């Protein structure tokens, strides 16, 4: 993170001559005494020989010395580097420190120095290798990275939110995949027995949902306006069509429908199978089912003419008048009764009774009593006929003439005479009307003449009528008048209703107030919920269809609600395929559909097309726009494809944002590295390196993503929205760190092995920060959320690639740039030379013929003549920071301030207060993650989820019983108790009997068997069965009785009636189904009462075998069903308002499931709440485990690298404080604790290392007292850390522009807070703690000295063998380095016994 590239005036001079200005450093005790700048080595002085004493420790030291000591010589460096060594010896070269310890000149932490020496030597060797083979390294590593990039062609972006959220391999994953795994294991191929219930898989799935929210704050949803609006929307949805495969598809084609009652193949009604399929309505859950208007959307769609019923349509007088069959005027029970009287429906008739299929919607109240079609059975039906004349009169008075409705005539049919028309045969004249158009809608009075004159004169008679005949004639006359009045009323009915709607203020002139049309109490009608067309089984709890329902008092009727919700059940692709598959003997149900190309894939395409257009149509509906054209979103749709489609769209890389972020970082890097000379890039400028560095980090990141793809790590929103910016912000820190030290090292190295020294001195910090960053993201993979695991794994891979690139490719590029600098070519425009090339060249290189370094002073004239051009540059590079710079403020103001005792106490008190506030924030922190935050703002799914969170606290769930090793026959009571125990939860919706509101398959099967037993008992009383032999002896036995006979005779694989018929009960007095034939009964119930099976949502697997009741009672063996491997029981949960409540509900229900599992009934719960909130049960434990692991990892890494557990402990303590403060910050600003925020907390530990380890390392390697070392450390690293923080902030800045709210909230805001908290703790609190409790320095000079002298140079032969030509730069420049000193030192100093020969003031450096 050391990213500051200070201006030229902020660095120390590379020569000793400019060290005179030291007043500021002496004030801070940061500089050595002038007398210690040089050391005179005695000729006889040599390394002490350590005699072996037999001590194991001593022998280990000798062994380590053999490999880690004596590889570096003080003669290799210039005076500037030596001065740096005296102040920070172990930072510069641990080998030389160990040499001094062996000479007895110093004491210290030998283990730390051995570790440091090893790492420095490896880094030194790496730097040399890279420098010598720069182009080869770039090519080799780039080729490896390019191969990794090849994997990007296999990128797969995961958009299934369940797969992104559910932990793989965990309990929840096992439960969600239980059914597919069972199916695969059993390899059971299901037939065309019926539609498969759409599986509720957590979100969407088989459900399409619409939420209608208020148009303005405070609007009551339980009013005529919102309810009628919902009716219109439902009609729009029901009639909505999409064209796929050249055919139009509507909701009725793809919705889930309960299977219609089975009709025997030899039955007269078998030809009506297709018609029955069309009449059976879709199952949808809607608040308008409480009212007659709910039937308007049911259709059928498209319209179903009565002619499709054939002769039956003409014979049924219970059908309404008109040519079309519509649920809005269809009375199911009347039709069923009429058919039952003519054709005995047997068990089918009892089915309708049990299902509660009565008058359909005809007896339900009307939302709008002025709707002309409102049926007479409605409680608020308004009969306008008595007022029709008055309405016409008043309307005409105010200038409106009511329009007479043209009568629609129908053609004559013989069936009209025989059927429903025959009831009027004796009451009206027979008339033949013109042919009626096929598309017209007839009225109920089509057969009545339009104009029949009403005669008031006595009817002439030729005979005297008897009293009975007179009464009959009078009655006939009354009926005639009634028909005339009815026809007259009908002709003006529609226009009269329209006038009354528009002129409510005129009602007093038409009728008295007590005769006004009356609206029902909508809230009262909806109290307790609504029901579908089968009122006994299709019940919709009010919490499911009403948002935020309100009551005046607890347990009372509803007083209002804020929102309405409708749910559409959509069939599975297999169901849609089977529905339109050509069936033998039946016509194609979809005209124009290519049956050769029709398969499940085509059916799935139809489903997806309809669902996508459903969402788009409603999202752009006119109801979402107000009168002024402004958006007023009140309709919020969600289809099962919505979230996947949205994630697929927004999970693509946003290259505009990515390029903007990288351009911003590139601009920052170039600006900080820019140096100009005469409006051109100067030689010292590093803009090219900054540009190359950002490109290298980018290339490494792309290669890392490619390798992640090779590893099978799938991409998701976090990959595309976060990873590029986060890794950029963290990855460039090391680049800036190398650039920060690059300029200094060039001056310090004196033309000797610059890259090796750069890597040796900078590599330690890079290792500490990079390893800990990588480990922190690896630790994040401990969280079991797949999306977060992928994010952490990808981030760790990318950071690893950045780490590799920054140690290989980038140093090689720097090495190439070093050659440019030595050639004095300008940055970026290398074809141009700098203006001071000759003078600067003399700083860096020396002629080949010059073999000695001049440390004395030649003639003044020669000095001025040779260095006149660079004197100003030397002065600008003095030790004093540039005026008005941040470094100047730190040295002259900040360090003196924090050095005062009062300031330290104030800092401790302030940080304690901050920590205390963080504890308060953590107490306020809550669990949770709004699903709407995970989705992009201003998208339909996000708006829907926010509306759901605001208005609805209702969730469906299933209790799944895990087979096949369950004996259902003998565990019936246990299953009942299991259901009742779950139902006792306060979160489960209950009926008036305090039982779960939803019926379940075992109870429905029991009710069916009881009704069958009742029919059998009636036939037994008639003597239809021989109870001894068990045979049927009656001639006209009811279907229920014959079915009961088959049930009693079938038990297991046997069929025997003797001793069983009439002797056993299908269901005993305690409600237990006969266990001998339980699985046989299950087959019969599934096949005969299969509509109830589908309504029960039992979802059996394996499904029972097919079976039909035969007329021959001896052939009615019912095969036993296989033991169920999977079955489920439905429940509705309510009151789940927030995460804490949902977690409590999960715990409550899980405890019941676990208890019954222990009792031998394997089971588990399943539903949205469990899918998305289950992980909160273990979140705290997982988070603590992950933080503990990363903390221990950081401690171990730092302890190994620094070999100082006390220093590692101090770093870990600061990291712990930072983590607590970050968690407290999230609590204070309302950022909830969830897996996403948990990842940021875990990675914060690793990222926080960058704010602490640099200070600690600088503190350890400095000499002096704790206060002096603290001042030295802060002076050295404060500014680089500040600018490093800024570069990290730049990297994540573009996250603030993400379309995903969770990216902004959980990454941009939290990471920004982390940077601020890291600065406070790493640069303010940590220095104070170090000044009091800091670890001992790694090395201490003996004799109480404050600086460490250098050891004498190694012998020439040792030095030669050590270097082995590795440090040669002769390939870069054909010259060495000449350094001049303006002022000769007090005495002549030589190195290694080689005294100077030039004026006794020069000494020769080794040739490099």
Secondary structure as GFF3:
##gff-version 3
##sequence-region A 1 1408
A	DSSP	three_ten_helix	8	10	.	.	.	ID=ss1
A	DSSP	three_ten_helix	16	18	.	.	.	ID=ss2
A	DSSP	alpha_helix	23	28	.	.	.	ID=ss3
A	DSSP	three_ten_helix	34	36	.	.	.	ID=ss4
A	DSSP	alpha_helix	56	68	.	.	.	ID=ss5
A	DSSP	three_ten_helix	74	76	.	.	.	ID=ss6
A	DSSP	alpha_helix	79	87	.	.	.	ID=ss7
A	DSSP	alpha_helix	89	92	.	.	.	ID=ss8
A	DSSP	alpha_helix	94	102	.	.	.	ID=ss9
A	DSSP	beta_strand	106	108	.	.	.	ID=ss10
A	DSSP	alpha_helix	110	132	.	.	.	ID=ss11
A	DSSP	alpha_helix	134	149	.	.	.	ID=ss12
A	DSSP	three_ten_helix	150	154	.	.	.	ID=ss13
A	DSSP	alpha_helix	161	165	.	.	.	ID=ss14
A	DSSP	alpha_helix	171	176	.	.	.	ID=ss15
A	DSSP	alpha_helix	178	186	.	.	.	ID=ss16
A	DSSP	beta_strand	207	213	.	.	.	ID=ss17
A	DSSP	alpha_helix	224	239	.	.	.	ID=ss18
A	DSSP	beta_strand	241	244	.	.	.	ID=ss19
A	DSSP	beta_strand	247	250	.	.	.	ID=ss20
A	DSSP	alpha_helix	251	254	.	.	.	ID=ss21
A	DSSP	three_ten_helix	268	272	.	.	.	ID=ss22
A	DSSP	alpha_helix	273	279	.	.	.	ID=ss23
A	DSSP	beta_strand	284	285	.	.	.	ID=ss24
A	DSSP	three_ten_helix	287	290	.	.	.	ID=ss25
A	DSSP	three_ten_helix	292	298	.	.	.	ID=ss26
A	DSSP	beta_strand	304	305	.	.	.	ID=ss27
A	DSSP	three_ten_helix	306	309	.	.	.	ID=ss28
A	DSSP	alpha_helix	311	315	.	.	.	ID=ss29
A	DSSP	beta_strand	324	325	.	.	.	ID=ss30
A	DSSP	three_ten_helix	327	329	.	.	.	ID=ss31
A	DSSP	alpha_helix	332	342	.	.	.	ID=ss32
A	DSSP	alpha_helix	347	355	.	.	.	ID=ss33
A	DSSP	three_ten_helix	385	387	.	.	.	ID=ss34
A	DSSP	alpha_helix	388	397	.	.	.	ID=ss35
A	DSSP	alpha_helix	414	418	.	.	.	ID=ss36
A	DSSP	three_ten_helix	420	424	.	.	.	ID=ss37
A	DSSP	alpha_helix	467	502	.	.	.	ID=ss38
A	DSSP	three_ten_helix	504	506	.	.	.	ID=ss39
A	DSSP	alpha_helix	507	510	.	.	.	ID=ss40
A	DSSP	three_ten_helix	513	515	.	.	.	ID=ss41
A	DSSP	alpha_helix	522	526	.	.	.	ID=ss42
A	DSSP	beta_strand	530	531	.	.	.	ID=ss43
A	DSSP	beta_strand	539	540	.	.	.	ID=ss44
A	DSSP	alpha_helix	542	545	.	.	.	ID=ss45
A	DSSP	beta_strand	546	547	.	.	.	ID=ss46
A	DSSP	beta_strand	550	551	.	.	.	ID=ss47
A	DSSP	beta_strand	558	560	.	.	.	ID=ss48
A	DSSP	beta_strand	563	569	.	.	.	ID=ss49
A	DSSP	alpha_helix	573	580	.	.	.	ID=ss50
A	DSSP	alpha_helix	600	619	.	.	.	ID=ss51
A	DSSP	three_ten_helix	622	624	.	.	.	ID=ss52
A	DSSP	beta_strand	635	638	.	.	.	ID=ss53
A	DSSP	alpha_helix	642	650	.	.	.	ID=ss54
A	DSSP	alpha_helix	655	673	.	.	.	ID=ss55
A	DSSP	beta_strand	676	677	.	.	.	ID=ss56
A	DSSP	beta_strand	680	681	.	.	.	ID=ss57
A	DSSP	alpha_helix	687	710	.	.	.	ID=ss58
A	DSSP	alpha_helix	717	718	.	.	.	ID=ss59
A	DSSP	pi_helix	719	723	.	.	.	ID=ss60
A	DSSP	alpha_helix	724	749	.	.	.	ID=ss61
A	DSSP	alpha_helix	754	780	.	.	.	ID=ss62
A	DSSP	alpha_helix	786	807	.	.	.	ID=ss63
A	DSSP	alpha_helix	809	822	.	.	.	ID=ss64
A	DSSP	alpha_helix	837	844	.	.	.	ID=ss65
A	DSSP	beta_strand	853	854	.	.	.	ID=ss66
A	DSSP	alpha_helix	860	867	.	.	.	ID=ss67
A	DSSP	three_ten_helix	868	870	.	.	.	ID=ss68
A	DSSP	alpha_helix	871	876	.	.	.	ID=ss69
A	DSSP	alpha_helix	886	889	.	.	.	ID=ss70
A	DSSP	pi_helix	890	894	.	.	.	ID=ss71
A	DSSP	alpha_helix	895	899	.	.	.	ID=ss72
A	DSSP	alpha_helix	901	924	.	.	.	ID=ss73
A	DSSP	three_ten_helix	931	934	.	.	.	ID=ss74
A	DSSP	alpha_helix	940	951	.	.	.	ID=ss75
A	DSSP	beta_strand	955	962	.	.	.	ID=ss76
A	DSSP	alpha_helix	972	983	.	.	.	ID=ss77
A	DSSP	alpha_helix	1001	1021	.	.	.	ID=ss78
A	DSSP	beta_strand	1025	1026	.	.	.	ID=ss79
A	DSSP	beta_strand	1031	1032	.	.	.	ID=ss80
A	DSSP	alpha_helix	1039	1049	.	.	.	ID=ss81
A	DSSP	beta_strand	1050	1051	.	.	.	ID=ss82
A	DSSP	beta_strand	1054	1055	.	.	.	ID=ss83
A	DSSP	alpha_helix	1078	1088	.	.	.	ID=ss84
A	DSSP	alpha_helix	1090	1096	.	.	.	ID=ss85
A	DSSP	three_ten_helix	1113	1115	.	.	.	ID=ss86
A	DSSP	beta_strand	1126	1133	.	.	.	ID=ss87
A	DSSP	alpha_helix	1139	1158	.	.	.	ID=ss88
A	DSSP	beta_strand	1163	1167	.	.	.	ID=ss89
A	DSSP	alpha_helix	1168	1173	.	.	.	ID=ss90
A	DSSP	alpha_helix	1176	1202	.	.	.	ID=ss91
A	DSSP	alpha_helix	1205	1228	.	.	.	ID=ss92
A	DSSP	alpha_helix	1235	1247	.	.	.	ID=ss93
A	DSSP	alpha_helix	1249	1261	.	.	.	ID=ss94
A	DSSP	alpha_helix	1266	1293	.	.	.	ID=ss95
A	DSSP	three_ten_helix	1294	1297	.	.	.	ID=ss96
A	DSSP	alpha_helix	1301	1303	.	.	.	ID=ss97
A	DSSP	pi_helix	1304	1309	.	.	.	ID=ss98
A	DSSP	alpha_helix	1310	1320	.	.	.	ID=ss99
A	DSSP	pi_helix	1321	1325	.	.	.	ID=ss100
A	DSSP	alpha_helix	1326	1333	.	.	.	ID=ss101
A	DSSP	beta_strand	1339	1341	.	.	.	ID=ss102
A	DSSP	three_ten_helix	1342	1344	.	.	.	ID=ss103
A	DSSP	alpha_helix	1356	1363	.	.	.	ID=ss104
A	DSSP	beta_strand	1402	1403	.	.	.	ID=ss105
###
